[in-house]
Amino acid sequence: MERFTRQPAPDAGAQNAQTSSTQAPRSAHSAGKFTLDNPTAASKLLVVSLIVAALAVTTVLAINVFRTFSTSSLVKDDRFQAVFLDNGQVYFGHLSNVNRDYVRLTDIYYLQVDQQIQPDQQQAGETSQDQQTRISLAKLGNELHGPEDEMFILKSKVVFWENLKTDGQVTQAIDDFVNGETNEPGDANQGG
């Protein structure tokens, strides 16, 4: 046997009191009154949108500052840098960051390869299969087109760069040229 219990019917007066109390705030809303206790959905959406926008702007700024700081702090201003490009060319100079697309190189030198066109006088009957190659440093600015001693390089073309030691052959050759000890920047074949 199942047992059935009968619930008493709700009092009509109590039901009318509940209905009127829940409708009061809605009628205040529809009248255009805004209170801090009861924000609208649009105001909530606006606050969330502003917070998301502020976080996005902060993130973008932080990333840009970090990239600039991390790259520029690695370049030692008191030294020369070697910049290796994707076409095989190597430039030596002072590297600095211009913007997110370009780096700037100043006080520029580059390697110049000279191959001997005519062989040296050989002893009677001897031939040489070896062609001698001379590698030297050249100062940018003496070329036919007369460039300034400043170069802007696309970052996407830079394979890598490195700080040069002050006692390295390239740096020593540049220092000798700057101090007037030689008329040319230097012979990279010196010393071995």
C-alpha positions in Angstrom: 0.0 0.0 0.0 1.1 3.4 -0.9 0.7 6.2 1.3 -0.4 9.6 0.0 0.0 12.7 1.9 -1.8 15.8 1.1 0.0 19.1 1.0 -1.9 22.1 2.2 -2.7 24.6 -0.5 -0.6 27.8 -0.5 -2.2 30.8 1.0 -3.4 33.2 -1.6 -2.3 36.3 0.5 1.3 35.0 0.8 1.5 34.3 -2.9 0.4 37.9 -3.7 3.0 39.2 -1.3 5.8 37.2 -3.0 4.7 38.3 -6.4 4.6 41.9 -5.6 8.0 41.8 -3.9 9.7 40.2 -6.9 8.1 42.6 -9.3 9.2 45.7 -7.5 12.8 45.7 -8.7 11.8 44.9 -12.2 9.5 47.8 -12.4 12.3 50.0 -11.0 14.6 48.7 -13.8 12.1 49.3 -16.5 11.7 52.9 -15.2 15.4 53.5 -16.0 16.7 53.6 -12.5 20.1 52.1 -12.0 21.5 51.1 -8.6 24.8 49.6 -7.6 22.9 46.8 -6.0 21.3 45.8 -9.2 23.6 46.4 -12.3 22.3 45.7 -15.7 23.7 43.1 -18.1 25.0 45.8 -20.4 27.0 47.4 -17.6 28.4 44.1 -16.6 29.4 43.4 -20.2 31.0 46.9 -20.4 33.2 46.3 -17.3 34.3 42.9 -18.5 35.2 44.3 -22.0 37.2 47.1 -20.4 39.2 44.6 -18.3 39.9 42.4 -21.3 41.0 45.4 -23.4 43.3 46.7 -20.6 44.9 43.2 -20.2 45.4 43.0 -24.0 47.1 46.4 -24.2 49.3 45.6 -21.2 50.3 42.3 -22.7 51.3 43.8 -26.0 53.3 46.6 -24.4 55.1 44.1 -22.1 56.0 41.9 -25.0 57.4 44.8 -27.0 59.4 46.1 -24.0 60.8 42.6 -23.3 61.9 42.1 -26.9 63.6 45.4 -27.1 65.2 45.0 -23.7 66.4 41.5 -24.3 68.0 42.1 -27.7 69.6 45.5 -26.9 71.0 44.4 -23.6 72.9 41.6 -25.3 74.8 44.0 -27.7 77.9 45.2 -26.0 78.1 48.9 -27.0 81.9 49.1 -26.5 82.6 46.3 -28.9 82.2 45.5 -32.6 79.6 43.0 -33.7 79.8 40.5 -36.6 76.5 40.3 -38.5 76.0 37.3 -40.7 73.3 37.7 -43.5 71.3 35.0 -45.2 73.2 35.7 -48.5 76.5 34.7 -47.0 77.8 38.3 -46.6 79.4 39.3 -43.2 79.6 42.8 -41.9 81.4 44.1 -38.9 80.3 47.2 -37.1 78.3 48.6 -34.2 74.8 47.0 -34.1 71.7 48.7 -32.7 68.0 48.1 -32.8 65.9 50.5 -34.9 62.4 48.9 -34.7 60.8 45.5 -34.9 61.8 45.1 -38.6 65.3 46.7 -38.9 68.6 46.8 -37.2 71.2 49.5 -37.7 74.9 48.9 -38.3 77.4 51.8 -38.2 81.2 52.0 -38.5 81.0 49.2 -41.0 83.7 46.9 -42.4 83.3 43.8 -44.5 85.5 41.0 -45.8 86.8 41.4 -49.3 88.2 38.3 -51.2 90.8 38.9 -53.9 91.9 36.0 -56.1 95.1 36.2 -58.0 94.2 36.5 -61.7 97.7 35.8 -63.1 99.8 33.0 -61.5 103.2 33.9 -60.1 106.2 33.2 -62.2 106.8 29.5 -61.8 110.1 27.8 -62.0 110.9 26.3 -65.4 108.3 23.7 -66.3 106.3 23.8 -63.1 102.6 24.7 -63.0 100.6 25.5 -59.9 97.1 24.2 -59.4 96.6 26.3 -56.3 95.1 29.7 -56.8 96.0 32.0 -54.0 93.2 33.9 -52.3 93.7 37.0 -50.2 91.0 38.0 -47.7 91.1 41.5 -46.3 88.9 43.9 -44.5 87.4 46.8 -46.4 85.8 50.0 -45.0 82.3 50.7 -46.2 82.1 54.1 -48.0 84.9 53.8 -50.6 82.8 51.9 -53.1 81.8 53.3 -56.5 78.3 54.2 -55.4 79.6 56.1 -52.3 77.4 54.8 -49.4 77.3 56.4 -46.0 78.8 54.5 -43.1 75.4 53.4 -41.9 73.3 50.4 -43.0 69.8 49.4 -42.1 69.3 45.6 -42.4 66.0 43.7 -42.3 66.0 41.5 -39.2 64.6 38.6 -41.3 67.9 38.7 -43.4 70.1 38.3 -40.3 71.1 34.7 -39.7 72.9 35.5 -36.5 75.2 38.1 -35.0 77.9 38.0 -32.3 80.0 40.4 -30.2 83.7 40.4 -31.1 86.5 40.1 -28.7 88.7 43.1 -28.3 91.8 41.0 -29.0 90.5 39.2 -32.1 92.2 39.6 -35.5 89.3 41.6 -37.0 89.0 44.0 -34.1 92.8 44.5 -34.0 92.9 45.2 -37.7 90.1 47.8 -37.3 91.8 49.4 -34.4 95.1 49.6 -36.3 93.3 51.3 -39.2 91.5 53.7 -36.9 94.7 54.7 -35.1 96.4 55.4 -38.4 98.9 52.5 -38.1 97.9 51.1 -41.5 96.4 52.6 -44.7 94.0 49.7 -45.1 91.7 48.1 -42.5 93.7 44.9 -42.5 94.6 41.6 -43.9 92.6 38.8 -42.3 95.3 36.3 -43.4 97.8 37.7 -41.0 98.8 35.6 -38.0 98.0 32.2 -39.5 
